[in-house]
Amino acid sequence: MDGDVSVDEAISRGRKMITYPMIALFLAVPGLAFYLCDQYGYPQWTIGLGLLIGAILSVGYSFFCGEQMAHMGIYQRSKRS
């Protein structure tokens, strides 16, 4: 069958679906802030704010995806007792 996917392939694809957008958010937001500072003369603290916002968005995306996958039964978060 052409539709068969191994468990390792599915896990690898799921990790890529979480990791690549998270990295893109983490790099794109500070990159945009740097561009705005360089080209349009925004204040230098904009870069630091961009780093903070990029980190918050990437961690938030990661958390949201993990919760959605847990809700669908794909991934189960460990519960601390």
C-alpha positions as CSV (number, residue, x, y, z in Angstrom):
1,M,0.0,0.0,0.0
2,D,1.2,3.5,-0.8
3,G,-0.5,5.1,2.2
4,D,1.4,3.1,4.9
5,V,3.6,5.2,7.1
6,S,5.9,3.8,9.7
7,V,5.8,5.1,13.3
8,D,9.3,6.6,13.0
9,E,8.3,8.5,9.8
10,A,5.1,9.8,11.5
11,I,7.0,11.0,14.6
12,S,9.7,12.6,12.4
13,R,7.0,14.4,10.4
14,G,5.3,15.6,13.6
15,R,8.5,17.0,15.0
16,K,9.2,18.9,11.8
17,M,5.7,20.3,11.9
18,I,6.4,21.8,15.3
19,T,10.1,22.6,15.1
20,Y,10.3,24.4,11.7
21,P,7.5,26.9,12.3
22,M,8.8,27.5,15.8
23,I,12.3,28.3,14.5
24,A,10.9,30.5,11.7
25,L,9.0,32.6,14.3
26,F,12.0,32.8,16.5
27,L,14.1,34.2,13.7
28,A,11.6,36.1,11.6
29,V,10.3,38.5,14.3
30,P,13.7,39.7,15.4
31,G,14.8,39.8,11.8
32,L,11.9,42.1,11.0
33,A,12.7,44.3,14.0
34,F,16.4,44.5,12.9
35,Y,15.2,45.4,9.4
36,L,12.9,48.2,10.7
37,C,15.8,49.6,12.8
38,D,18.2,49.5,10.0
39,Q,16.0,50.8,7.1
40,Y,13.5,53.1,8.8
41,G,15.4,54.3,11.9
42,Y,13.3,52.7,14.6
43,P,14.9,52.8,18.1
44,Q,17.5,50.2,19.0
45,W,15.3,48.7,21.7
46,T,13.0,47.5,19.0
47,I,15.5,44.6,18.3
48,G,15.3,43.5,22.0
49,L,11.5,43.7,21.9
50,G,11.6,41.7,18.7
51,L,13.7,39.0,20.4
52,L,11.3,38.8,23.3
53,I,8.2,38.7,21.2
54,G,9.8,36.1,18.9
55,A,10.6,33.9,21.8
56,I,7.2,34.2,23.3
57,L,5.5,33.4,20.0
58,S,7.7,30.4,19.3
59,V,7.2,28.9,22.8
60,G,3.4,29.7,22.6
61,Y,3.2,28.0,19.2
62,S,5.1,24.9,20.5
63,F,2.8,24.7,23.5
64,F,-0.4,25.2,21.4
65,C,0.7,22.5,19.0
66,G,1.5,20.1,21.8
67,E,-1.9,20.7,23.4
68,Q,-3.7,20.2,20.1
69,M,-1.8,16.9,19.4
70,A,-2.6,15.7,22.9
71,H,-6.3,16.6,22.4
72,M,-6.3,14.5,19.2
73,G,-4.7,11.6,20.9
74,I,-1.5,11.8,18.9
75,Y,0.7,13.0,21.7
76,Q,0.3,12.6,25.5
77,R,1.9,15.1,27.8
78,S,3.4,13.6,31.0
79,K,1.4,14.4,34.1
80,R,3.3,15.2,37.2
81,S,1.8,13.8,40.4
